[in-house]
């Protein structure tokens, strides 16, 4: 048995990579040392910028908002949401995002749809000054319903140890500043017929 008879389209995989390479490159910052397609992404911290650097990492997903994307056939916004969820996770600990990686799994690979999803991620990475350093696209025939996929993101940020936010110094009388968010959030939300809740581990 070969890839084709098992339902995996190698040509679609190559076309997907061709379409997303320039999207990822458009996010590259000075710290990026590798190209898309390497086994691992390489990133170098700027020498002398941090006195005592601490790396802050997080992983997240889009959750049940994917169902809305499937129904509306709009896939760009889920890529934006995914990056922003991850950025927020490291931001609340005081870290600036350095780089982002994604994992996309689907039953049948559509280079066009993947390019739209990654295009949303690339836009959000540029907006946040964060490099889209790499990722993984998995085609698993029969595992997902036609036209559906799952999406996860992984981020690494950096903060000087003395500037870490951990909440231990919060006291009565401190001011809380809130920012209006754009769109809806995913964690613990309910969409029609679907419920979701997530916890960090």
N, C-alpha and C positions, 0 to 999 in steps of 0.2 A: 504494500500500500504506500502511496506517495501523498504529498500534501494536497494535491488537486482532488484525488479521489476521496480524501477525508473531508473535503469541503473548505479547506484553507486556500485562499487565493493569494499566492506569492506576488503576482503582478500587481494586485491591488495594494499589497503591503509596500512594494517599492514606490508606487505612485503616491501613496499616502506620505511617505517620508519625503519624496520630492516636493510635495505641496507645502509641508510644514517646516522645512528647513529654513526658508527665508523668514517665516513668521517668528521662529525661535531666535534666529540671528538678530532680528530687529529689537530684541530685548537685551542683548548682551551688554554687560557692563565691563569696566576695566578689569575686574577680578576674574572673568571667565578665561580659562586656559585651554578648553577643549572644544571640539566641534560636535554637532549633532551626529549621532551614529556611533560614538565611542561607547565602550562597555560601561564606563563610568564618567560622570561629569567632573571636571576639575575646576576648582575655584580657589583663588589666592586672596587672603586678607591683605588690605593695604598696609604695608609696614609702617609702624609708628603712629598709626591712627588711633589705636586703642592701647591704653595702659595695661589693662588686665581683661582681655576679651573673654566673654562668655557666649557660647553658642546656644541659641534657643531654637528648638525644633518642634514641629507639630504636624499632624496628619488629620485630614478632614475629608468629608464627602459633601455632595450636594443634597443628598437625602431625597425625600419624596417630591421635591421640585422637578426632578427628572420626569415624573409622570406628566406634569404640566407641559414640559418641553416636548414630550412625545405627542401629546394631544394637539398642541399648537403648532407642531413642526417648526419650532424656533429653538435652535441649538446654541447660538452664540452667547446668549446670556448665562447659560449654566457654567461656561468656562470662566466668565467674569466673576460670577458668584463664588466659584470654587477657590479662585486665587484670593479674593477678598476675605472669605472665611478664614483661610490660613493666615493671611497677613494680620487679621485682627487677633488671632490666637497668640502670635508672638509680640504684637504691638502692646498688648495689655501687660506684658512683662518688661516693657521698656525697650524691646529689641527692634532694630531696623531690619527689614527683610533683605537677605542677600540673594538667595536663589530658590527656585521652585521646580519641582518635578511632578509629573502627572502619570496616572495609570488609567487607561481607557480599555474596557473590555466589551466586546460585542459578538453577536452570533455571525453576522456577515459584514465584512468591512466595506464601508463606503468612503472612499477618499474624499469625496465632496463634503460629506457630513463631518468627518474628522477635521478637515481643514477649517470649517466654520467653528467648531468647538475650540480647537487650538487657537484660532484667530481671536476668540474671546479671551482666552487665557493670556495670549500675548499682549492684548490691549491692556488688561488689568496689570500684568507684570510691568509694562512700560509706565503706567500711571503710578505704580508704587515703587519705581526704581529698583525692580527686582528682576533678575535674569531667569528666563525659562531655560534651565540648564540641560534638561533631558526628560525622558519619560519612556513609557512602555505602552504599546498598543497590542492587545491580544485579540485574536480572532478565534472564537470557540463555537463552531457550528452546532446548532441545536440547544445551546445553553441559554440563550436569550430569545425573547419573542422578536419577530421581524421588526426591524427599525428601532429596537431598543438597545440600550447599553448601560454600563455602570461607569462611574467616574470617581476617582479619588485623587487627592493632591497632598503633596509633602513639601514642607518649607523649612528653611534654615535662616535664622536671623542672628544678629550679633548686638551685644550691648556691653559697655564697660561694667565690670562687677559692681562698682560703687553706684551705678545708675540703675541697677535692677529694681523693678517694681515688684514687691512681694506682699504689700498690704499690711505689714507689721507696724508701720509707723502711722497708719490711719487713726485719727482721733476725732472725738466729738468736736464739732465746729469747723471741720475741714469742708471746703467747697467741692461739690461734685459738678463736673462739667459734662454736658451731654451734647452729642452731635446728631443732627437729623440724618437718618440713613436713607439711602435710595433703594426703592423696591422693598420686597419682603425678605425676611430672614428665614433660615431653614431649620435651625435647631429647635426642636420641640414644637414645630408647627403642625397644623392639621390641614390637609387638603381634602376635598370631597372624596369620601370613601377610603381615605388613606390616613393613617396616623403615624407619627414618627417622634422619637425622642432619642437624643444622643448623649453620651457621657464621655469625657476624656479619660484615658487610662495611662 
